[in-house]
């Protein structure tokens, strides 16, 4: 006798895993996602990895209960072999706790054909919470809807899709120009969803639009607050590499600020004994040939 279990029942990320017993007395297990097949004599464990298990996996049925699961939990200790997406989380709709259209429309108060800021209408069929877009309808005449990133069920759906399609996690974006009050709604949603689905996450600071006079202090103050108050880097799903939390900083453009400020930013985040990180930088694609002086 053998039991094949969803990993979500066993403290690991879920997957669709099925089995059938052939006439020869073998248990044949197959699955539809990336993951590591594990087995145990009892449902409580000890779970043992089946090294290099082929899909489908064939195992002789023996007396006594045997349990199998597909563990899809992403290894959050390394950047290696990761597929990670940027996650801005910047869409807002009236009724999501606020009253503005943000990033859907050029007008925060109105959404219309001449204010749209996106080119393709999102498929809303799998969303739980939907926000009506006045004046817009689907081809059959039904009301058209959009999603809000402030809604935890939106973020949950996105993480479910990442699990389904083998995306390891996200860089949750924080715009330095807006972090003075330490907003955490989208970050909180992503953190919970990463833990639920076994994905990983890290932060990205986008420096666009922030005054250079306060850029370094604004960014480092927020990072210290997240580390000290939210314990963000202690979350088991927060991505690490070489023993340090991973942080991305976007916006190293020579026409925005000089090399002196760039070095100050890099030096703090790479070398601070308490708040140091494995730093990922983002900037102009032609950076290797940029001859601008700082």
HELIX and SHEET records of a PDB file:
HELIX    1   1 UNK A    7  UNK A   10  5                                   4    
HELIX    2   2 UNK A  152  UNK A  164  1                                  13    
HELIX    3   3 UNK A  176  UNK A  178  5                                   3    
HELIX    4   4 UNK A  185  UNK A  197  1                                  13    
HELIX    5   5 UNK A  215  UNK A  229  1                                  15    
HELIX    6   6 UNK A  232  UNK A  234  5                                   3    
HELIX    7   7 UNK A  259  UNK A  271  1                                  13    
HELIX    8   8 UNK A  287  UNK A  289  5                                   3    
SHEET    1   A 4 UNK A   2  UNK A   5  0                                        
SHEET    2   A 4 UNK A  66  UNK A  71  1                                        
SHEET    3   A 4 UNK A  36  UNK A  40 -1                                        
SHEET    4   A 4 UNK A  48  UNK A  49 -1                                        
SHEET    1   B 3 UNK A  17  UNK A  21  0                                        
SHEET    2   B 3 UNK A  26  UNK A  31 -1                                        
SHEET    3   B 3 UNK A  57  UNK A  60 -1                                        
SHEET    1   C 5 UNK A  84  UNK A  87  0                                        
SHEET    2   C 5 UNK A 169  UNK A 175  1                                        
SHEET    3   C 5 UNK A 200  UNK A 206  1                                        
SHEET    4   C 5 UNK A 244  UNK A 252  1                                        
SHEET    5   C 5 UNK A 240  UNK A 241 -1                                        
SHEET    1   D 5 UNK A  84  UNK A  87  0                                        
SHEET    2   D 5 UNK A 169  UNK A 175  1                                        
SHEET    3   D 5 UNK A 200  UNK A 206  1                                        
SHEET    4   D 5 UNK A 244  UNK A 252  1                                        
SHEET    5   D 5 UNK A 278  UNK A 283  1                                        
SHEET    1   E 2 UNK A 131  UNK A 137  0                                        
SHEET    2   E 2 UNK A 143  UNK A 146 -1                                        
END                                                                             
